[in-house]
């Protein structure tokens, strides 16, 4: 069965592929994974939803309609308690027009300036929408943690240098992809997604 990863973010594609084709998993020989690189005619998809769920479904629906291939779209947000859940659904555009990962992280540090460790709690929430002929489903993964006081680590992407998952003293960016892919919000969501895909292929 073919599936297409409905994201333009190459870091997400790498992580999703690594988790989906985990050699110990049952899915490896059952699915062929495509990405939007295989469908260059699909341009940017405007993310105008008010929730991660809406945006994930919009991306998966758009790509399924254009490709007729079962589509998986990931929408992820970092929800910081001291900021009443911001940046949340706006995580990609947090620092405004022309936002970069670095500027987003710098803005987050600035907004949290002076806030003590115990109040720097946050969570990553990953919503994966799976849309195909016979399916319209969601898989969700959440990881709680805290926001560090400075950036640490070179791996990963986005807010990884600032996010310290619960139970660890290091950031996602210090973990390396294998460890991050075992514990992350995306891996939790994809474990559910794998079960859904497995059912579809049997
Ligand atoms: P697509 O919409 O094409 O999938 P995107 O980068 O715009 O790509 P999102 O709309 O889900 O993806 O934006 C979420 C932002 O949150 C993303 O740009 C990163 O800054 C951040 N993010 C998402 N997953 C992350 C992760 O695993 N680690 C750190 N930051 C992450």
Boltz pocket constraint, residues with backbone or C-beta under 6 A from the ligand:
constraints:
  - pocket:
      binder: B
      contacts: [[A, 6], [A, 7], [A, 8], [A, 9], [A, 12], [A, 47], [A, 74], [A, 75], [A, 76], [A, 77], [A, 78], [A, 89], [A, 91], [A, 92], [A, 101], [A, 104], [A, 156], [A, 157], [A, 158], [A, 159], [A, 160], [A, 172], [A, 184], [A, 186]]
      max_distance: 6.0
